[in-house]
């Protein structure tokens, strides 16, 4: 068997066999098949797609390319959530302590920012002392103690995904639905979750630009995950505007804590509570989404999620006092303001342009090895649907350096759109099994 024949078969739109995919993925992980051939195969998949059977086999091969988290001996249920990537999306930081307060364990293996989308691990790294690379024994101990734990992907867990994801990012094949499906599910099954809630984002700031593409990805995730024996719910959420009022690493941690204190912005809380409600359903604590949401709202009002959030900071090596002291003041000294250029309605603030400006500010990265800034970011004082007067403050902007600020400001100004606001439905139920 030759890699070139597999590439040509997929280029011709043929369904690849288990044997062909096993040869390709196994050879790539072993270093026997070079990047350039796997890049050619990924581009063929991008254009020709994969059948549901192919996607399931690819996911299984990636999952079995390395170790899995062993959660035996810890009381479940184990339910996790995954977002397909957005701007200002910090829902994981808020919902994990909420569902943990209701007796659901959330084993969360997260990623870093790449391109215009944010990364949960970069946000957590902004907390002084917080460790996001946990040994398996530590991960188990913290999960059992706090009800949730946050860690990054290790070299031993799903190495095929780690290699393939980095390749996809630099070859223009990130948006392939079967490749996204295999990447997400291989990691999520490896972390030990019994059930999963997917936040499939669509819109300018998402990888899936329109609702139809989002629906196709949701269907693929549900079908493939169900075939692997997992209980799955997928929601579709609008990512045409940044989520919440903060975009930036420490800024988003700060806003997450505000949410746990009952001071979260409406759009962020709506998405968070709808996702958490489905996690509560899958964890067997509620029969309906409405019942799950009511339990989450009661938990927030009682204050236990806030306590668990701070307990987790301490469990993962963070300095709770320093975190609390830095709220509201941990900002880059390189800053600017963006004010309304005219009076009238804001139709929206374009998430795509904000996300790309964030890379220049130092929030995100173009390459996996790029460093990010904990103190860079944007605070939004106005969003789509608001009425403004010329000169009103729309954004505070903080940058890692002057060059980054100069590059970002034109993009942020362009992101502010004026006119009648479009009606948005923030959250839609997609598919579930």
C-alpha positions, 0 to 999 in steps of 0.5 A: 500500500502507498500513501500516494494511492490513498491520496489519489483515491480520495482526490477522485472522491472514493470512500477510503477503506479502514485499511487505507486510513489505518495505513495513513494515520498509523504511518503519519504518527510513526513518522513514516509518512511525511507531512507533505503527503498528509497535507495533500490527503487533507486537502483532498478530504477538504474538497471531497469530504468523507462518508459517515463511515470514513469519519467514524473510522478516522475518529477511532484511529485518532483516538486509539493513536495514544493513551486515554484518561483513566477516570475509574474509581471517581464517581460520575457522571462525567459530562463535558462541553466543547465549543467549535471556536469563537471570539470572547467565548469563555463559557467553559470557565463559567459552566464547569463550576456550575455543573460541578456544584450540581454533582456532575464531573467535568473532565475538561481537556482544552486548547490554546488560541490559534488564529482569530479564536480564543483558547481556554488554556491561554485564559487560565494561564493569565491567572498568576500561578495557575497550571494548565498542564496536569499529570494524569494523577493530578487531573484525577485528584482535582476532578474528584475534589472540585468536580472539574479540572482543566488541562491541555492535551499531552503528547501521549493523548491522541497524538494523531490529532496533535500532529494533524491539527497543526498541519491543518492550520497551516494548509488551509484545511481547518474548516473540513467538517469530517476533519473537525469532527474527528479532531474534536471527538477523538480528544473528548472521548479520550478525556473520559466523558460519558456524554458531551454537549457541543456548542457549534458556532456559526457566523463571521467569527466562527469557522462555520460562516453560515447556519447551514454549515453549522447544521452540517457540522452539528449533524456530523458530531452527533452521528459520529459521537453516537456511533462511538457510544456517547450521548450527545447534544449539539446547540448552534450559537450565533458568533457574528458578534463577540460573546460578552463584553470582554475579549482577552485572556485575563479580561475573560477570566475576570468576566467569567468570575463576574458571571459567577457573582451574578453580574454577567452580560445577558448574551454570555449568560444566555449561551452559558446557561443553555449549554449548562442546562443540557449538561445537567440533562445528560448528567441525569439531574433534570428531565428537560432543558428548562429544568436543567436551567432552573437548577443552574440558576439556583446554583448561581444564586446560592454561590457554590459555583463561585466558591468552586471556581476559587477552589480550582484556582488554588488546586491548580497552583494559582494565587487566589488573593492575587487573582482577586487583587488584579481584577479591574487593574491587570491591563497593559499600559499600551491602550486606546479608546474607540468612540462612535463616529456618528449617532444612531444604531449600532448594527453589530461589532463584527466578531471576525474583525475583532478576532483578527485585531486580537491577534495583533493586540497579543490576545491570539497567535498565528503560529502555535509557538507564538506567545500571547499577552495576559493583559491585552484585549478589548472591553466593549461598552456598546454592542449591536442593537444599542443606540449611540451618540457620536463620541460615545465610548464603544471600546477600551483597547489594550495591546502588548506593544505600540506596533500591535495597537497601531495594527489593530485599531483600524480593524477594530474601527472597521468592525463597528457597523452602523444601521438597523440591527439584524434580528439574532437568535442566539441559541438554537437546538441542533441535534441530539441523541 
